[in-house]
Amino acid sequence: MKLEKITVKAGRRYHDACGAAHGLDLIGERWALLVVRELMMGPRRFGDLKKDLHGISANVLTQRLEGLEASGVLRRRRLAPPASVQVYELTDWGYEIKPMFMVLGRWAARSPLHDPTLPISAVSLMMSFETMFDPVLAGDATMSLGFVFGEEAFVVRIENGMITTRRDAADAADVVLTTQPPLAAACVYGKVPPAAFEAEGAMTLIGDRAVFDRFVGFFNLPEKASG
């Protein structure tokens, strides 16, 4: 699809030549940007998207997917057998929006109204790691950590002052945390010891615990903005 032929419902357009205004024409509808976020780490099925977007209806999700597809931000395809299921994935151009998420996320985390205890998806948590990672604190650390959330597994790699996150099997990581995303966030950002959740049977930590303890020290939420 040629981007110059993208059409947007006339009643929804800002009719403004500013690139930011046109960006909002494309992804400014409620839920649209979060749909894009959930596709940042690879293709997802409709049911997976609905599960991780708390509060969205099937009808609204369908509308947003159709709109983003019409805009060239994502595409549909069917996985090869034996899966043979339809998935949604970002186009190459769609992936280019990732830096905006990181800037927006760090900026919004400074809001006095931001509540980090609200639900968070696995993809959102992985993206937050990339956003909040402090290379100065990490220094020369080299480590890999696995995060397992139900049927989803991710690997976070830190090396040469850089962090990468990907959806992948976590078996070979230095340490593997199995839990739910909000609890992992509480450990990393709230500095809650994993043992507190392990005692409740809500988390397991296998491997080098010292690696995870050091990893937590590389992340801090930014200071709140003054009024």
Helices and strands as residue ranges (DSSP letters): G 3-5, G 10-12, H 19-27, H 32-38, H 46-52, H 58-70, E 74-78, E 86-90, H 92-95, H 98-109, H 122-132, H 135-138, E 143-149, E 152-159, E 162-167, E 175-178, H 181-188, H 194-198, E 204-207, H 209-216
